[in-house]
Every structure is written in structure tokens, then in C-alpha cells.
Amino acid sequence: VSSQFTTLFILHAPTLKQLRKFGYLDDLSGIEGLELRPRYSYVPFLKLIERCEFVISDGGSNQEECYYLGVPCILFREKTERQEGLGKNVILSKYSNQVLRDFIEDYQSVKCEPVVFDDSPTQIILQLLIQASSDSTKRAFLQLLLFCRCDRVVRRKYYHGNSIHLQFDTTRFHQCG
């Protein structure tokens, strides 16, 4: 792969440990076109995936991210419990070298548009909470948040035990009326 494409190998701590243990790290470091990089935090990793031609992974969460971003992905697994992208832009390799070769030759054929939702995740959650609430005061408050586009009004979210606490930017409440 690295002879055709600049290839980034993201090294998780357990992978790095095993590569060192078996003496493969130096071998990989010497491959032209292959960059070894440390694990990224979530948002920078998403930005990296977004700019990729395709992704080769064994991770089901990467499968999901690729599906939502529309990035072609070949999953190095026999099977996956996740359904996102299968039959669209995610190919299950079943560890077949031929499936991998076919994917690399024709990955563009499974590229697709990113998944776009009509509502923000915050709006979807609020709608579900409104439907589930039996308290009319709570329902009215949640409807006000939904009307004000909660994602613009909530200044800070923090978690305490099983509760989610929201701090609001009251100046923005006035902008939504």
C-alpha cells in the first residue's frame, strides 16, 4: 500500500508495545511512504480520516466514522457487529489479500457522500426527552431549549454521577425569542 499511497500507521500503545517486543518497529520505520504516528485524540483523528483517500482498519469505531464521513474503508475482520457502511463504503475483508488488493485498486467506487442529519444530536435528544417527560414544567423547559436551538444556548455541559448539568448563556436566550 505504501508504494502507491502515503500511508499513516496510527500506533496505539498496545500495538506499539507488540511491535517493539517482536522487533518489527525498526522494520516498519524503514519503509518508504509509511509514516508511524502516535494515537490521535478524537476530533483531530476525525479530521485526519476526513482527508484520507481510504482507511484500512480493524476497528469497528473507525468503520462507523468512515461511514458517516463517506470515506472508503476496508475492515480487517472476519465479521463485525456494526452495520454502518456495510454494503456502501465499508468492505469487510475477511482477512483476504485478494479483497484488499481489489479494494485498493477500486476504492473510489465505494466513496460516498457524508451522512447528513436534518437535526443536530442535541435536538434529537431534546425531542426524545420531551416525548418521555410526564412533567409538564420539564416538558415546557425542554421545548424552550429546542426552540432556542440548545446547541447555541448551552454554554457548558458537565456530568455529575448519572446527571447532566447544563449552564446556559442567558444572553443567547434573548436572541432566540
C-alpha positions as CSV (number, residue, x, y, z in Angstrom):
1,V,0.0,0.0,0.0
2,S,2.8,2.4,0.9
3,S,4.3,2.0,-2.5
4,Q,1.2,3.6,-4.1
5,F,-0.1,5.9,-1.3
6,T,1.4,7.9,1.6
7,T,0.3,5.6,4.4
8,L,-0.2,6.6,8.0
9,F,0.0,3.8,10.6
10,I,-1.6,5.1,13.8
11,L,0.1,3.4,16.7
12,H,-2.0,2.6,19.7
13,A,0.0,1.8,22.9
14,P,-0.7,-2.0,22.8
15,T,0.3,-2.1,19.1
16,L,3.5,-0.2,19.7
17,K,4.4,-2.5,22.6
18,Q,3.9,-5.6,20.4
19,L,5.9,-4.1,17.5
20,R,8.8,-3.4,19.9
21,K,8.5,-6.8,21.6
22,F,8.8,-8.7,18.3
23,G,11.3,-6.3,16.7
24,Y,9.1,-5.0,13.9
25,L,9.2,-1.3,14.8
26,D,12.5,-0.7,13.1
27,D,11.4,-2.7,10.1
28,L,8.3,-0.5,9.7
29,S,10.3,2.7,10.3
30,G,12.4,1.9,7.2
31,I,9.5,1.5,4.8
32,E,9.3,4.4,2.3
33,G,5.9,6.0,2.1
34,L,4.9,4.7,5.6
35,E,4.6,7.2,8.5
36,L,4.3,5.9,12.0
37,R,2.3,8.3,14.1
38,P,1.1,8.2,17.7
39,R,-2.6,7.8,18.5
40,Y,-4.7,11.0,18.0
41,S,-7.4,12.4,20.2
42,Y,-10.9,12.1,18.8
43,V,-11.5,15.4,16.8
44,P,-8.0,15.5,15.2
45,F,-8.4,11.9,14.2
46,L,-11.8,12.6,12.6
47,K,-10.2,15.5,10.6
48,L,-7.4,13.1,9.6
49,I,-10.0,10.5,8.4
50,E,-11.9,13.2,6.5
51,R,-8.8,14.0,4.4
52,C,-7.9,10.3,3.7
53,E,-8.4,8.6,0.3
54,F,-9.4,5.5,2.2
55,V,-8.9,3.8,5.6
56,I,-7.6,0.3,6.4
57,S,-8.6,-0.6,9.9
58,D,-9.6,-3.4,12.3
59,G,-11.6,-1.1,14.4
60,G,-15.4,-1.1,14.4
61,S,-15.5,2.5,15.7
62,N,-13.4,3.5,12.7
63,Q,-15.9,1.7,10.5
64,E,-18.6,4.0,11.9
65,E,-16.6,7.2,11.5
66,C,-15.8,6.3,7.9
67,Y,-19.4,5.6,7.1
68,Y,-20.6,8.9,8.5
69,L,-17.8,10.8,6.7
70,G,-18.3,8.9,3.4
71,V,-14.7,7.7,3.4
72,P,-14.0,4.3,1.8
73,C,-12.9,1.8,4.5
74,I,-11.7,-1.8,4.4
75,L,-12.2,-3.5,7.7
76,F,-9.6,-6.2,8.6
77,R,-12.0,-8.5,10.4
78,E,-13.8,-11.8,9.7
79,K,-17.1,-10.2,10.9
80,T,-18.3,-7.1,12.6
81,E,-21.2,-6.4,15.0
82,R,-21.7,-2.9,13.5
83,Q,-23.7,-2.5,10.4
84,E,-22.8,1.1,9.5
85,G,-21.4,1.4,6.0
86,L,-21.5,-2.3,5.1
87,G,-22.6,-2.7,1.5
88,K,-21.9,1.0,1.0
89,N,-18.4,2.4,1.7
90,V,-17.2,-0.2,4.2
91,I,-15.8,-3.5,2.9
92,L,-15.3,-6.5,5.2
93,S,-12.0,-8.1,4.2
94,K,-12.4,-11.4,6.0
95,Y,-8.6,-11.3,6.0
96,S,-8.4,-12.0,2.3
97,N,-5.4,-10.5,0.4
98,Q,-7.4,-10.5,-2.8
99,V,-10.2,-8.5,-1.2
100,L,-7.6,-6.0,0.0
101,R,-6.0,-5.8,-3.5
102,D,-9.4,-5.3,-5.1
103,F,-10.3,-2.6,-2.6
104,I,-7.1,-0.7,-3.2
105,E,-7.5,-0.8,-7.0
106,D,-11.1,0.4,-6.9
107,Y,-11.7,2.1,-3.6
108,Q,-13.2,5.1,-5.4
109,S,-16.2,3.0,-6.3
110,V,-17.3,2.9,-2.7
111,K,-16.7,6.5,-1.9
112,C,-19.9,8.2,-0.9
113,E,-21.3,11.5,0.4
114,P,-21.1,12.1,4.1
115,V,-24.2,11.3,6.1
116,V,-26.1,14.5,6.9
117,F,-28.8,14.7,9.6
118,D,-31.6,17.2,9.5
119,D,-31.4,17.8,13.2
120,S,-28.4,18.2,15.4
121,P,-27.8,15.5,18.0
122,T,-28.8,17.9,20.7
123,Q,-32.2,18.5,19.0
124,I,-32.8,14.8,18.6
125,I,-32.0,14.2,22.3
126,L,-34.3,17.0,23.4
127,Q,-37.1,15.7,21.3
128,L,-36.8,12.3,22.9
129,L,-36.7,13.8,26.4
130,I,-39.8,15.9,25.6
131,Q,-41.7,12.8,24.5
132,A,-40.6,10.8,27.6
133,S,-41.3,13.5,30.2
134,S,-44.5,13.3,32.1
135,D,-43.8,16.6,34.0
136,S,-45.4,19.5,32.1
137,T,-42.9,22.0,33.5
138,K,-39.9,20.0,32.4
139,R,-41.5,19.4,29.0
140,A,-42.1,23.2,28.6
141,F,-38.5,23.9,29.5
142,L,-37.2,21.3,27.1
143,Q,-39.4,22.7,24.4
144,L,-38.0,26.2,25.1
145,L,-34.4,24.8,24.8
146,L,-35.4,23.1,21.5
147,F,-36.9,26.3,20.2
148,C,-33.8,28.3,21.1
149,R,-31.6,25.8,19.4
150,C,-30.0,24.4,22.6
151,D,-26.6,23.9,20.9
152,R,-26.3,27.7,20.8
153,V,-27.7,28.4,24.2
154,V,-25.8,25.8,26.3
155,R,-22.6,27.3,27.4
156,R,-21.2,24.3,29.3
157,K,-22.2,20.7,30.0
158,Y,-20.8,18.7,32.8
159,Y,-21.6,15.4,34.3
160,H,-22.1,14.5,37.9
161,G,-22.9,10.9,38.7
162,N,-25.8,10.0,36.5
163,S,-26.9,13.6,35.9
164,I,-26.0,16.0,33.2
165,H,-25.8,19.6,34.3
166,L,-26.2,22.4,31.8
167,Q,-25.0,26.0,32.2
168,F,-26.8,28.5,29.9
169,D,-25.7,31.6,28.3
170,T,-28.7,33.8,29.2
171,T,-27.8,36.5,26.6
172,R,-28.5,33.9,23.9
173,F,-31.9,33.1,25.3
174,H,-33.0,36.6,24.4
175,Q,-31.6,36.3,20.9
176,C,-33.9,33.3,20.1
177,G,-37.2,34.8,21.0
